[in-house]
Amino acid sequence: MAFPTSVNNQITDSVTQSNVKVLGDAPAMAMGNLFQVTNNALGNSAHNSTLAIQQTNVTAQAATTMGVTLLYSLDTASTGVATKKILQSQPAGLGP
């Protein structure tokens, strides 16, 4: 102590050492909090990317289903007739 006080020296030393311990622990506590917050943010990021992948798969599956439905709904008879007309209209020597 720099100067004498009316408080017992042992009490003053005890309070001073408690304050020093708190100040000494502060950097470790701050780093621990930083690690926990960073871990939480990375976990949320992983969950968000998983959700995005799942939603992309659902959208792709819906688009595939609609494409197959469109293919199955086409009238194949009219397509055959049109193809036959196109092949018959070719100049000689290019087709059957």
N, CA, C and O of each residue as an XYZ file, in Angstrom:
384
protein
N       0.846     -1.177      0.000
C       0.000      0.000      0.000
C       0.888      1.236      0.000
O       1.970      1.243      0.587
N       0.423      2.256     -0.652
C       1.208      3.476     -0.787
C       1.101      4.358      0.441
O       2.015      5.124      0.747
N      -0.016      4.250      1.144
C      -0.178      5.103      2.326
C      -0.976      4.329      3.368
O      -1.749      3.434      3.027
N      -0.788      4.674      4.638
C      -1.537      3.961      5.679
C      -3.015      4.369      5.655
O      -3.351      5.524      5.397
N      -3.896      3.381      5.931
C      -5.333      3.649      5.971
C      -5.872      3.233      7.320
O      -5.173      2.606      8.115
N      -7.147      3.593      7.579
C      -7.767      3.243      8.854
C      -8.282      1.804      8.832
O      -8.689      1.278      9.868
N      -8.268      1.161      7.650
C      -8.725     -0.219      7.527
C      -7.553     -1.147      7.785
O      -6.403     -0.808      7.507
N      -7.851     -2.293      8.308
C      -6.831     -3.293      8.582
C      -6.112     -3.650      7.277
O      -6.749     -3.801      6.235
N      -4.812     -3.780      7.338
C      -4.006     -4.075      6.157
C      -4.375     -5.414      5.524
O      -4.316     -5.550      4.302
N      -4.753     -6.403      6.331
C      -5.135     -7.705      5.779
C      -6.406     -7.609      4.934
O      -6.517     -8.257      3.893
N      -7.364     -6.796      5.388
C      -8.604     -6.606      4.616
C      -8.292     -5.892      3.308
O      -8.792     -6.270      2.249
N      -7.472     -4.870      3.390
C      -7.101     -4.130      2.189
C      -6.395     -5.040      1.197
O      -6.688     -4.991      0.002
N      -5.481     -5.860      1.663
C      -4.786     -6.797      0.778
C      -5.754     -7.812      0.175
O      -5.633     -8.154     -1.002
N      -6.701     -8.293      0.958
C      -7.665     -9.273      0.460
C      -8.515     -8.692     -0.672
O      -8.704     -9.333     -1.706
N      -9.027     -7.469     -0.467
C      -9.836     -6.819     -1.500
C      -8.987     -6.539     -2.731
O      -9.443     -6.743     -3.856
N      -7.776     -6.079     -2.533
C      -6.892     -5.775     -3.668
C      -6.604     -7.032     -4.473
O      -6.620     -7.006     -5.704
N      -6.339     -8.140     -3.774
C      -6.025     -9.382     -4.494
C      -7.256     -9.932     -5.216
O      -7.129    -10.524     -6.287
N      -8.438     -9.742     -4.642
C      -9.660    -10.165     -5.334
C      -9.842     -9.370     -6.622
O     -10.202     -9.925     -7.659
N      -9.591     -8.074     -6.547
C      -9.705     -7.239     -7.733
C      -8.672     -7.633     -8.794
O      -8.971     -7.630     -9.988
N      -7.473     -7.967     -8.357
C      -6.430     -8.394     -9.292
C      -6.835     -9.699     -9.969
O      -6.608     -9.876    -11.165
N      -7.439    -10.618     -9.202
C      -7.880    -11.886     -9.787
C      -8.957    -11.642    -10.843
O      -8.921    -12.250    -11.913
N      -9.910    -10.763    -10.554
C     -10.953    -10.454    -11.528
C     -10.338     -9.869    -12.793
O     -10.720    -10.250    -13.899
N      -9.401     -8.958    -12.643
C      -8.747     -8.363    -13.804
C      -7.912     -9.397    -14.562
O      -7.807     -9.335    -15.786
N      -7.326    -10.336    -13.839
C      -6.536    -11.382    -14.485
C      -7.398    -12.374    -15.244
O      -6.973    -12.902    -16.271
N      -8.601    -12.635    -14.756
C      -9.500    -13.593    -15.410
C     -10.248    -12.982    -16.600
O     -10.762    -13.719    -17.441
N     -10.315    -11.670    -16.681
C     -11.125    -11.010    -17.711
C     -10.722    -11.403    -19.136
O     -11.612    -11.695    -19.935
N      -9.443    -11.428    -19.501
C      -9.103    -11.822    -20.879
C      -9.532    -13.248    -21.212
O     -10.011    -13.514    -22.315
N      -9.361    -14.160    -20.266
C      -9.762    -15.543    -20.521
C     -11.281    -15.654    -20.667
O     -11.770    -16.390    -21.524
N     -12.016    -14.934    -19.843
C     -13.478    -14.945    -19.953
C     -13.927    -14.343    -21.296
O     -14.851    -14.844    -21.937
N     -13.256    -13.268    -21.702
C     -13.608    -12.640    -22.978
C     -13.349    -13.588    -24.141
O     -14.164    -13.678    -25.059
N     -12.231    -14.289    -24.113
C     -11.937    -15.237    -25.182
C     -12.921    -16.399    -25.168
O     -13.344    -16.866    -26.225
N     -13.287    -16.869    -23.980
C     -14.277    -17.937    -23.880
C     -15.608    -17.517    -24.469
O     -16.240    -18.282    -25.198
N     -16.035    -16.308    -24.156
C     -17.282    -15.784    -24.728
C     -17.184    -15.652    -26.246
O     -18.135    -15.964    -26.962
N     -16.037    -15.190    -26.732
C     -15.837    -15.052    -28.174
C     -15.924    -16.412    -28.859
O     -16.553    -16.546    -29.909
N     -15.287    -17.424    -28.259
C     -15.331    -18.767    -28.845
C     -16.757    -19.307    -28.884
O     -17.158    -19.924    -29.870
N     -17.517    -19.081    -27.830
C     -18.894    -19.577    -27.800
C     -19.763    -18.878    -28.839
O     -20.565    -19.523    -29.514
N     -19.607    -17.579    -28.967
C     -20.401    -16.828    -29.956
C     -20.011    -17.248    -31.372
O     -20.879    -17.407    -32.230
N     -18.724    -17.427    -31.620
C     -18.265    -17.857    -32.935
C     -18.794    -19.247    -33.260
O     -19.237    -19.499    -34.380
N     -18.749    -20.143    -32.290
C     -19.257    -21.493    -32.477
C     -20.754    -21.471    -32.797
O     -21.221    -22.203    -33.670
N     -21.490    -20.635    -32.091
C     -22.929    -20.509    -32.337
C     -23.193    -19.983    -33.750
O     -24.085    -20.477    -34.439
N     -22.428    -18.993    -34.176
C     -22.617    -18.434    -35.517
C     -22.291    -19.467    -36.594
O     -23.002    -19.561    -37.595
N     -21.231    -20.235    -36.400
C     -20.884    -21.264    -37.383
C     -21.936    -22.369    -37.420
O     -22.245    -22.896    -38.488
N     -22.481    -22.719    -36.268
C     -23.548    -23.718    -36.230
C     -24.790    -23.245    -36.974
O     -25.402    -24.008    -37.722
N     -25.156    -21.993    -36.766
C     -26.303    -21.426    -37.490
C     -26.041    -21.402    -38.995
O     -26.939    -21.669    -39.793
N     -24.816    -21.082    -39.371
C     -24.465    -21.061    -40.789
C     -24.598    -22.452    -41.408
O     -25.105    -22.592    -42.521
N     -24.146    -23.473    -40.693
C     -24.257    -24.844    -41.198
C     -25.719    -25.257    -41.330
O     -26.099    -25.895    -42.312
N     -26.532    -24.899    -40.356
C     -27.956    -25.228    -40.441
C     -28.627    -24.496    -41.598
O     -29.459    -25.070    -42.300
N     -28.268    -23.240    -41.796
C     -28.860    -22.465    -42.890
C     -28.476    -23.047    -44.254
O     -29.305    -23.110    -45.162
N     -27.216    -23.472    -44.393
C     -26.809    -24.050    -45.681
C     -27.499    -25.385    -45.916
O     -27.850    -25.704    -47.052
N     -27.701    -26.173    -44.861
C     -28.427    -27.434    -45.004
C     -29.862    -27.173    -45.443
O     -30.382    -27.860    -46.322
N     -30.492    -26.194    -44.840
C     -31.862    -25.848    -45.215
C     -31.932    -25.371    -46.666
O     -32.862    -25.721    -47.392
N     -30.954    -24.576    -47.087
C     -30.942    -24.086    -48.466
C     -30.795    -25.241    -49.447
O     -31.453    -25.255    -50.488
N     -29.946    -26.201    -49.131
C     -29.767    -27.372    -50.003
C     -31.063    -28.169    -50.080
O     -31.452    -28.618    -51.158
N     -31.728    -28.346    -48.952
C     -32.988    -29.084    -48.952
C     -34.035    -28.372    -49.808
O     -34.756    -29.015    -50.572
N     -34.116    -27.068    -49.683
C     -35.101    -26.315    -50.462
C     -34.772    -26.368    -51.954
O     -35.675    -26.428    -52.789
N     -33.479    -26.347    -52.287
C     -33.071    -26.467    -53.687
C     -33.465    -27.824    -54.249
O     -33.928    -27.922    -55.386
N     -33.281    -28.874    -53.449
C     -33.670    -30.212    -53.905
C     -35.178    -30.320    -54.124
O     -35.624    -30.951    -55.082
N     -35.951    -29.712    -53.250
C     -37.409    -29.737    -53.415
C     -37.803    -29.007    -54.693
O     -38.663    -29.480    -55.436
N     -37.184    -27.863    -54.954
C     -37.481    -27.102    -56.164
C     -37.085    -27.886    -57.414
O     -37.829    -27.908    -58.394
N     -35.916    -28.530    -57.383
C     -35.478    -29.321    -58.536
C     -36.408    -30.507    -58.775
O     -36.713    -30.839    -59.921
N     -36.852    -31.133    -57.713
C     -37.767    -32.261    -57.859
C     -39.105    -31.802    -58.451
O     -39.684    -32.484    -59.296
N     -39.584    -30.644    -58.000
C     -40.838    -30.112    -58.551
C     -40.684    -29.775    -60.029
O     -41.583    -30.052    -60.823
N     -39.559    -29.182    -60.406
C     -39.332    -28.844    -61.815
C     -39.237    -30.107    -62.665
O     -39.770    -30.146    -63.774
N     -38.566    -31.136    -62.157
C     -38.466    -32.402    -62.890
C     -39.837    -33.039    -63.071
O     -40.165    -33.536    -64.148
N     -40.632    -33.019    -62.008
C     -41.978    -33.584    -62.091
C     -42.817    -32.853    -63.125
O     -43.538    -33.483    -63.898
N     -42.729    -31.536    -63.144
C     -43.499    -30.766    -64.125
C     -43.010    -31.043    -65.546
O     -43.817    -31.114    -66.473
N     -41.708    -31.198    -65.724
C     -41.164    -31.514    -67.050
C     -41.632    -32.867    -67.548
O     -42.016    -33.003    -68.710
N     -41.605    -33.871    -66.677
C     -42.071    -35.207    -67.061
C     -43.568    -35.179    -67.360
O     -44.028    -35.810    -68.311
N     -44.319    -34.452    -66.549
C     -45.760    -34.330    -66.792
C     -46.027    -33.684    -68.152
O     -46.927    -34.107    -68.878
N     -45.253    -32.673    -68.490
C     -45.409    -32.017    -69.788
C     -45.087    -32.980    -70.921
O     -45.799    -33.020    -71.925
N     -44.021    -33.755    -70.767
C     -43.666    -34.719    -71.808
C     -44.755    -35.759    -72.003
O     -45.080    -36.124    -73.133
N     -45.321    -36.238    -70.897
C     -46.371    -37.250    -70.994
C     -47.680    -36.681    -71.533
O     -48.514    -37.428    -72.043
N     -47.866    -35.384    -71.426
C     -49.130    -34.799    -71.874
C     -49.116    -34.398    -73.341
O     -50.155    -34.008    -73.874
N     -47.962    -34.481    -74.016
C     -47.889    -34.120    -75.435
C     -48.648    -35.143    -76.277
O     -48.673    -36.331    -75.958
N     -49.258    -34.666    -77.344
C     -49.984    -35.553    -78.248
C     -48.993    -36.146    -79.243
O     -48.491    -35.447    -80.123
N     -48.716    -37.435    -79.097
C     -47.698    -38.067    -79.939
C     -48.191    -38.302    -81.364
O     -47.376    -38.359    -82.284
N     -49.483    -38.438    -81.570
C     -50.004    -38.666    -82.921
C     -49.754    -37.452    -83.810
O     -49.307    -37.598    -84.948
N     -50.038    -36.262    -83.303
C     -49.812    -35.069    -84.110
C     -48.322    -34.862    -84.361
O     -47.940    -34.359    -85.418
N     -47.488    -35.237    -83.417
C     -46.044    -35.117    -83.610
C     -45.580    -36.058    -84.716
O     -44.740    -35.693    -85.537
N     -46.133    -37.272    -84.733
C     -45.768    -38.227    -85.785
C     -46.192    -37.750    -87.156
O     -45.435    -37.888    -88.118
N     -47.382    -37.195    -87.267
C     -47.870    -36.697    -88.553
C     -47.003    -35.540    -89.031
O     -46.649    -35.472    -90.208
N     -46.660    -34.632    -88.127
C     -45.824    -33.488    -88.514
C     -44.443    -33.949    -88.942
O     -43.881    -33.415    -89.898
N     -43.895    -34.922    -88.254
C     -42.566    -35.433    -88.616
C     -42.613    -36.097    -89.988
O     -41.693    -35.929    -90.788
N     -43.663    -36.841    -90.264
C     -43.808    -37.497    -91.563
C     -43.882    -36.466    -92.682
O     -43.260    -36.647    -93.729
N     -44.629    -35.392    -92.477
C     -44.746    -34.345    -93.499
C     -43.402    -33.666    -93.737
O     -43.048    -33.350    -94.873
N     -42.654    -33.446    -92.651
C     -41.346    -32.799    -92.790
C     -40.414    -33.701    -93.577
O     -39.692    -33.223    -94.453
N     -40.413    -34.991    -93.286
C     -39.519    -35.903    -93.988
C     -39.915    -36.086    -95.447
O     -39.040    -36.297    -96.287
N     -41.180    -36.014    -95.774
C     -41.633    -36.163    -97.155
C     -41.367    -34.912    -97.978
O     -41.322    -34.983    -99.206
N     -41.192    -33.780    -97.331
C     -40.984    -32.532    -98.079
C     -39.521    -32.265    -98.394
O     -39.210    -31.228    -98.980
N     -38.604    -33.168    -98.024
C     -37.172    -32.953    -98.298
C     -36.912    -33.128    -99.800
O     -37.584    -33.917   -100.464
N     -35.940    -32.393   -100.324
C     -35.561    -32.553   -101.738
C     -35.038    -33.970   -102.013
O     -34.631    -34.679   -101.093
N     -35.055    -34.354   -103.242
C     -34.625    -35.699   -103.627
C     -33.160    -35.914   -103.274
O     -32.336    -35.012   -103.424
N     -32.849    -37.090   -102.814
C     -31.477    -37.443   -102.498
C     -31.093    -37.172   -101.059
O     -30.030    -37.616   -100.625
N     -31.918    -36.457   -100.296
C     -31.576    -36.164    -98.912
C     -32.293    -37.055    -97.924
O     -31.839    -37.196    -96.788
N     -33.383    -37.653    -98.315
C     -34.144    -38.462    -97.370
C     -34.667    -39.713    -98.026
O     -34.393    -39.947    -99.203
N     -35.408    -40.521    -97.309
C     -35.931    -41.769    -97.887
C     -37.075    -41.544    -98.849
O     -37.610    -42.502    -99.407
